[in-house]
Amino acid sequence: MTTLIVGPANSGKSGIARELCEAGAWWLNLSPASPQFGPLGSADLCAPGNHQSGFRFIGTMHLQRAPLEALDAIRWAKAQSADAGLVVEMPIASLSAVPVHLYRHVVTSLGPGRVVSTGIEGLDWLMCAQHGCEFEVRAPEGASDTRSPSSTNAQRRAAIRSYLGDGHQHEVSIRTARVVGARIGSGLALETGELEELRAMGLNEAVYGEVDSRTLYVVTRGEPDPSAVTACTDRFGCRDAHLVHPRAFAGLIVGLENSHGEHFAIARVVASKLEECVLVVESSSKDLAPVFALHLGLWKTDDLGNEIGEVRRWQV
């Protein structure tokens, strides 16, 4: 049976999930701000007996900002657990429109036979997708978080640096590695001659470009004249143009996936060399395994691991 445990932060969700895991169920933790063992910004999976099994990169501290990644983590956990019991821990941070639709999709994908809500009553209308689903409300059991914001930030900074380590730098080619979760990589890359056309038409510092359906995507420095942007958009039969500065990639936390579909590390983008179709990343791994897919997250850090905000979805 699949059990879904929902509730706000520090309400005892993990304690219930851990008990079920130690009793023989798999445990997927969908709380990217507080994974059990994986890197911040990820969903991690424990095998029965509470043994580490792997993680999926989410790329943000806020689950509702990454619905595709959340549903992919569920798909992965279901495949790993096969016919064994599965318990999924999911934070409820808001009941506004966007999160509610994510929760509905999670419930539909899981089809839980049991839902446990820690501290929030009246969620049965949202969390019980099938007839006969058990719904239980428990009083919160977790201790309130009394840490100061500076203490919390320091702990998160230390966690980020522990996964980036000494900052070994690697070049990842987006010609050979599939880019996931961002606008870049979703269209057909422009050839060298086509980039030269863009420059000749006024996008003088364009270093990379794609055509994604009816959108012209260009990575360029400077502030091109609007008439040049319009001319380039028309040249490639597009309706819109989306321009990104190369520095927009610097600081992004990314997840690395190998050819077996395993998310094996996180890294941080330190530079873009998109004229060569390359992103330069730093990670704790001195010898990085071949990267099959590069998952671009939404949040950024500086060189010391301090969080400096999140980009908008599909901004880059």
C-alpha positions as MATLAB code, in Angstrom:
seq = 'MTTLIVGPANSGKSGIARELCEAGAWWLNLSPASPQFGPLGSADLCAPGNHQSGFRFIGTMHLQRAPLEALDAIRWAKAQSADAGLVVEMPIASLSAVPVHLYRHVVTSLGPGRVVSTGIEGLDWLMCAQHGCEFEVRAPEGASDTRSPSSTNAQRRAAIRSYLGDGHQHEVSIRTARVVGARIGSGLALETGELEELRAMGLNEAVYGEVDSRTLYVVTRGEPDPSAVTACTDRFGCRDAHLVHPRAFAGLIVGLENSHGEHFAIARVVASKLEECVLVVESSSKDLAPVFALHLGLWKTDDLGNEIGEVRRWQV';
ca = [
       0.000    0.000    0.000;
       1.086    3.558   -0.654;
       0.905    5.979    2.253;
       1.038    9.745    1.759;
       2.099   11.885    4.720;
       1.428   15.611    4.428;
       1.759   18.635    6.680;
       3.743   21.797    7.338;
       7.434   21.852    8.213;
       8.487   20.497   11.600;
       5.157   18.745   12.209;
       6.393   15.158   12.614;
       6.076   13.868    9.037;
       9.572   12.387    8.968;
       9.107   10.534   12.245;
       6.024    8.720   10.918;
       7.716    7.992    7.587;
      10.851    6.676    9.284;
       8.825    4.224   11.393;
       7.090    2.863    8.295;
      10.417    2.618    6.452;
      12.021    0.693    9.308;
       9.005   -1.620    9.222;
       9.579   -2.501    5.551;
       8.359    0.320    3.288;
      10.304    2.486    0.866;
      10.380    6.181    1.834;
      10.401    9.077   -0.620;
      11.024   12.445    1.014;
       9.602   15.221   -1.192;
      10.881   18.014    1.077;
      13.706   19.614   -0.950;
      14.551   22.053    1.856;
      15.174   19.202    4.324;
      16.272   15.964    2.634;
      17.324   13.101    4.890;
      20.726   12.503    3.309;
      20.752   13.906   -0.219;
      21.844   17.394   -1.227;
      19.670   20.418   -0.535;
      17.132   20.940   -3.276;
      16.581   17.225   -3.849;
      14.078   14.461   -3.087;
      15.728   11.410   -1.567;
      14.688    7.776   -1.311;
      15.339    5.272    1.468;
      15.037    1.513    1.003;
      13.306   -0.626    3.661;
      15.236   -0.487    6.903;
      16.023    3.211    6.323;
      18.971    2.618    3.961;
      20.022    5.314    1.504;
      18.973    4.487   -2.049;
      19.470    7.639   -4.115;
      18.082   11.092   -4.845;
      16.412   13.109   -7.583;
      17.394   16.719   -8.156;
      14.478   19.147   -7.659;
      16.443   22.389   -8.039;
      14.547   24.627   -5.613;
      13.689   24.812   -1.935;
       9.979   25.123   -2.805;
       8.323   22.006   -4.194;
       5.464   23.900   -5.843;
       8.005   25.686   -8.075;
       9.134   22.385   -9.612;
       6.022   20.315  -10.426;
       7.641   18.373  -13.266;
      10.593   17.392  -11.103;
       8.288   16.392   -8.236;
       6.254   14.094  -10.465;
       9.439   12.631  -11.975;
      10.706   11.826   -8.463;
       7.464    9.975   -7.770;
       7.748    8.014  -11.021;
      11.311    7.062  -10.102;
      10.390    6.044   -6.539;
       7.514    3.877   -7.761;
       9.846    2.111  -10.182;
      12.412    1.534   -7.439;
       9.923    0.238   -4.889;
       8.126   -1.992   -7.435;
       5.409   -3.943   -5.589;
       6.685   -3.123   -2.091;
       5.007   -0.569    0.138;
       5.845    3.077   -0.484;
       5.503    6.015    1.901;
       5.773    9.532    0.480;
       6.401   12.557    2.683;
       5.231   15.840    1.139;
       5.283   19.325    2.684;
       2.160   21.477    2.536;
       3.366   25.070    2.459;
       0.343   26.720    0.863;
      -3.171   25.941   -0.353;
      -3.205   28.573   -3.090;
      -4.077   27.625   -6.661;
      -0.705   26.465   -8.042;
       0.291   24.245   -5.088;
      -3.197   22.723   -4.917;
      -2.969   21.587   -8.528;
       0.462   20.056   -7.849;
      -0.920   18.201   -4.820;
      -3.785   16.876   -6.929;
      -1.387   15.535   -9.553;
       0.769   13.945   -6.852;
      -2.254   12.222   -5.354;
      -3.481   11.073   -8.774;
      -0.033    9.672   -9.613;
       0.312    7.865   -6.286;
      -3.240    6.653   -5.718;
      -2.590    6.344   -1.966;
      -4.574    3.890    0.116;
      -3.846    5.937    3.232;
      -3.219    9.625    3.900;
      -1.855   10.988    7.171;
      -2.072   14.740    7.779;
       0.071   16.150   10.569;
      -1.615   19.246   11.917;
      -3.895   20.196    9.017;
      -7.549   19.156    9.156;
     -10.022   19.066    6.291;
      -7.632   17.908    3.545;
      -9.529   14.734    2.681;
     -11.237   16.513   -0.247;
      -7.803   17.136   -1.770;
      -5.719   14.147   -0.738;
      -8.048   11.173   -1.164;
      -8.215   10.403   -4.878;
      -9.906    7.007   -4.681;
     -12.836    5.437   -2.913;
     -11.856    3.734    0.321;
      -8.731    5.832    0.958;
      -8.114    6.128    4.680;
      -7.620    9.661    5.977;
      -6.121   10.365    9.381;
      -5.261   13.629   11.128;
      -2.541   13.605   13.759;
      -1.452   16.345   16.093;
       1.932   17.850   15.184;
       4.747   16.064   16.954;
       7.841   17.945   15.821;
       9.508   20.593   17.924;
       9.139   24.136   16.659;
      12.168   25.499   14.848;
      13.720   28.080   17.168;
      16.842   28.677   15.101;
      17.542   32.240   14.009;
      17.571   33.018   10.262;
      21.339   33.548   10.414;
      21.823   30.119   12.023;
      19.623   28.457    9.415;
      21.473   30.213    6.583;
      24.826   29.155    8.029;
      23.744   25.512    8.161;
      22.450   25.622    4.603;
      25.630   27.334    3.416;
      27.720   24.605    5.037;
      25.549   21.911    3.438;
      25.915   23.484    0.003;
      29.685   23.747    0.335;
      29.906   20.118    1.485;
      28.399   18.988   -1.822;
      30.478   21.349   -3.923;
      33.635   20.440   -2.013;
      36.888   22.009   -3.147;
      35.315   23.274   -6.322;
      36.830   21.008   -8.963;
      35.873   22.546  -12.308;
      34.557   20.590  -15.277;
      33.265   21.508  -18.713;
      29.898   20.038  -19.681;
      28.990   20.165  -23.362;
      25.335   20.831  -24.102;
      25.930   19.254  -27.511;
      26.276   15.836  -25.856;
      24.449   16.333  -22.531;
      20.692   16.862  -22.607;
      19.612   20.033  -20.773;
      16.538   19.569  -18.566;
      14.354   22.073  -16.720;
      15.302   25.253  -18.578;
      14.485   27.086  -21.770;
      17.960   26.441  -23.156;
      18.134   23.004  -24.744;
      14.443   22.883  -25.674;
      14.921   23.918  -29.300;
      17.189   23.371  -32.286;
      20.582   25.042  -31.894;
      21.556   27.550  -34.562;
      24.498   26.675  -36.772;
      27.626   28.829  -36.957;
      26.457   30.524  -40.147;
      23.082   31.345  -38.620;
      24.745   32.913  -35.592;
      26.828   35.029  -37.937;
      23.576   36.190  -39.551;
      22.255   37.252  -36.149;
      25.380   39.290  -35.531;
      25.233   40.879  -38.968;
      21.589   41.843  -38.363;
      22.366   43.680  -35.111;
      22.744   41.092  -32.351;
      26.450   41.824  -32.403;
      27.409   39.850  -29.302;
      25.234   36.764  -29.735;
      27.129   33.660  -28.597;
      24.405   31.002  -28.810;
      20.922   30.609  -30.214;
      18.033   28.178  -30.635;
      14.681   28.101  -32.351;
      12.045   26.610  -30.088;
       8.780   26.300  -32.025;
       7.950   29.976  -32.676;
      10.437   31.474  -30.196;
      13.955   32.655  -31.017;
      16.199   32.080  -27.988;
      19.494   33.975  -27.966;
      22.289   34.220  -25.411;
      23.901   37.587  -25.983;
      25.768   40.342  -24.207;
      24.795   43.975  -24.406;
      21.400   45.535  -25.074;
      20.452   44.970  -28.745;
      18.288   47.508  -30.523;
      14.606   46.409  -30.550;
      14.449   46.771  -34.331;
      17.366   44.314  -34.673;
      15.594   41.844  -32.397;
      12.425   42.132  -34.499;
      14.376   41.608  -37.729;
      16.103   38.495  -36.354;
      12.811   37.118  -35.070;
      11.241   37.525  -38.523;
      14.302   36.011  -40.232;
      13.826   32.715  -38.409;
      10.045   32.652  -38.773;
       9.467   33.187  -35.054;
       6.777   35.095  -33.230;
       8.755   35.989  -30.083;
      12.357   36.443  -28.983;
      13.850   35.527  -25.605;
      17.242   37.081  -24.878;
      19.479   35.961  -22.008;
      22.806   37.407  -20.843;
      25.603   34.817  -20.370;
      26.027   35.846  -16.731;
      22.457   34.687  -15.993;
      23.817   31.133  -15.747;
      26.546   31.895  -13.189;
      25.753   30.524   -9.739;
      22.956   28.170  -10.789;
      22.883   24.880   -8.882;
      22.507   21.965  -11.281;
      21.922   18.231  -10.978;
      23.986   15.713  -12.937;
      22.493   12.525  -14.380;
      24.397    9.572  -15.873;
      23.398    7.308  -18.756;
      21.664    4.903  -16.338;
      19.201    7.597  -15.312;
      20.826    8.083  -11.896;
      21.225   11.539  -10.397;
      24.753   11.182   -9.051;
      25.922   14.673   -8.041;
      25.094   18.348   -7.872;
      27.276   21.146   -9.176;
      27.325   24.915   -9.538;
      27.690   26.813  -12.804;
      30.715   29.102  -12.543;
      30.918   30.270  -16.157;
      29.276   29.870  -19.537;
      31.247   29.328  -22.737;
      28.217   28.962  -24.929;
      30.086   29.994  -28.061;
      31.578   26.513  -27.579;
      28.254   25.056  -26.289;
      29.869   24.531  -22.877;
      28.863   25.276  -19.286;
      31.671   25.250  -16.720;
      30.591   23.741  -13.393;
      32.260   23.074  -10.053;
      31.587   20.020   -7.917;
      33.183   17.929   -5.193;
      34.130   15.246   -7.745;
      37.660   15.468   -9.070;
      36.852   13.058  -11.905;
      33.306   13.623  -13.102;
      31.466   10.693  -14.676;
      30.111   11.303  -18.198;
      27.054   13.550  -17.915;
      24.040   12.321  -19.863;
      21.652   15.053  -18.656;
      22.203   18.412  -16.993;
      19.281   19.472  -14.790;
      19.280   23.249  -14.368;
      17.826   24.336  -11.033;
      16.172   27.620  -10.131;
      18.324   28.713   -7.208;
      21.734   30.342   -7.136;
      24.633   30.639   -4.717;
      27.782   32.691   -4.644;
      31.308   31.284   -4.392;
      30.987   30.851   -0.609;
      27.685   28.973   -0.737;
      25.481   31.930    0.222;
      22.077   31.722   -1.434;
      21.434   34.667   -3.748;
      17.882   33.953   -4.832;
      16.061   32.014   -7.520;
      15.485   32.690  -11.202;
      12.036   32.645  -12.718;
      10.864   29.411  -14.249;
      12.074   29.206  -17.877;
      14.070   32.442  -17.457;
      17.239   30.824  -18.772;
];
